[in-house]
């Protein structure tokens, strides 16, 4: 039995938790980064903060002991409200963050934007909240540390989306162990949605304490701990304005956002409401000028970081709600105002006013397809029929562009990221002809084992059952950056394809030698190296055997059939889509029923359509959850009052209809596989589609998320 | 969960004896509230006396106009019972919409009413159908059984043996579910029989109750319109993050109207 505290951590030279992305504040200084000790020292800053660790031989023994740990708490006033966290007179959470400000980050030409607003034909504006979400992967976080005193190596099994990033951070910043003495293992992880990207206190403490007590130490979070201490998502309060001309063309947009980062900075917290948010505010429109100001604040709540979509759902919700308000103000159909403002098909690659240069897109094509799929023209008849039953129907459109395939290393480096975001692969033939594919990405439910094996089958012609995809263990795979930001196929898949190309090139040399032909005469297709114009051929499995048993082999060529490749993308990829949601509101109860949901997305080329459709479905459900059900709430004393599934409503099968999903693909020129990424699209497209449908049904300007029955009922009362 | 001693008894007499000997004993039926509470270390009974081994507590029996459901009969069995479905279909439907399949296959009618969660479904039916709660000591009238939030007329060593329901001319239960827990934010059970109209309301207040004002209006005119003029006292309603008192009071009327419509 052992009880360890922050003092023990500090005495062993273990560093505090860090945030890896710099954002420069408007005073020219870096963002304020308060020290984040893994175990609190003198002050706890949120319910869920880590105080001490109890190590025992059984869970119940540890819980009994934890109840006996006496902590003498003095109670300070708490700050939980996003909008007022930086107001004068608030309790100061961190000494080095005056007014609880992490940064105030302006972007764009304010004077130019203000001037356009001065003379605009019309200004539409909206205040809105992007509700805080608890990420809620199915499997809670867990960590198991095992120290080998003989080799002085720590093996840390952990629920992670990026084992090498965990190893790097724990090693370089927390001084847990040198990289070569730390193995991070986490191949089978039950969902992440962003929450398992980050390095958490529990993981550091488990890794450190197993060496300290020289016994394996295991921690498994329960659901309550997941609510309290997993990084949360979203939590913005914003004011948005659009300047329009008399034809409904967008002239300029101005956005003022306050983003709640919680009590401390989680690993990538600073970049979510800045680079992943403001740089997506152009959406699908050719708005020439955009000015954004983001105020990031500390509060006495759990840290907020990336959650499926990360910044892009917030940007899309704001923009698509604002455009609907513009349509209403201008007396235009919501589809028509978008058509008038779409980036033209012939304008790609398109440089937005907010840094990003979009790769490819055909937004009118997706809109046309989506309206047909949703039977948009038949809506008014359906609305009439619903009215005869005392119900109100509404239809909502949503259009998004997101930045996936994260990310070009040079670009993120310029922005202040502490890492490069390339990806790696190793494709290894064994002498008997089967293939092991090592990827630096990480599958925690995305089905990489299938998609990547398909990719290799397509490239190398090896039967899919002879391919094994391996990931999630720093002792097995080469360094990789992991999975988030819909990057695995668009970045990691390309690395695999490049390794396959290298194998084919080498295979041509080996086959040429064996078939007694010139290398230039060897063609490769469907797994066979053929001498052009002859029936002389050699299967790639035979080539692999020759490479490992090089009895008769090209002079000077290295033996072995095993290639590495790294890929650093030239640009982000920019998936886009049109989502159409039709709802029926029961004005008597406020219950919103989604009748029909149609999604037409551009993900580029699809490798496995079934997996892609599954991602779209899951993403939409995630977005519907945010729009209708999920609202993480703290009370003014800092207590999380939605800390279980009894109070925090997750979407279930009966909350959604069967989805109509289709695609309007374009070909991104810079991606060698022609792929874009699909994991976050639904969570980005759905919230504004649902809310736009509700506002349409009730004839109201806005309703905040989650649009709970009571809130909808109240809105219906005031509207009628 | 803290340590406790576990006893599985095979007769009511043994159950009572075990309870009398226990320092701080609890009967457990399906355990659907008890066990999660213990897991969270929010309850620490010294003894758990499991009623699951008492055969006579399970089963459904129809005798004339009376349907008697053994206390240990689970919700899934009530929902699937053709006897209950034909005698009091609204009761079978209610049972079939409690919780989720796991809860319905473990949770029992006796456990549900003994726990008397303010948002449970069964209490509305027990009240509105004028059920009789049979125990090892006595018979308790349905609308006298529920005495307060998580409180009942049961004594410490009293065991519910069964609940007897009378058939009605018409009955319907309408539930407005909490989107998270799927418990009733408001549930209204309306019964029309030779004795007139009875309304059982759950979820709305700290303890399930008879909707006397609603009954009065509906006895005069059994129609949804009759509910419009009834005033539901907002100050008596529960309020939480899911529903304010005002909204709950409104929902009581809406659910009543819909139950009345479903009766006709």
Interface residues (C-beta under 8 A of the other chain):
Chain A: X60 X63 X224 X588 X589 X628 X629 X633 X641 X642 X645 X646 X647 X648 X649 X650 X708 X709 X710 X713 X714
Chain B: X1 X2 X3 X40 X41 X176 X178 X179 X180 X181 X183 X241 X242 X243 X244 X247 X250 X251 X254
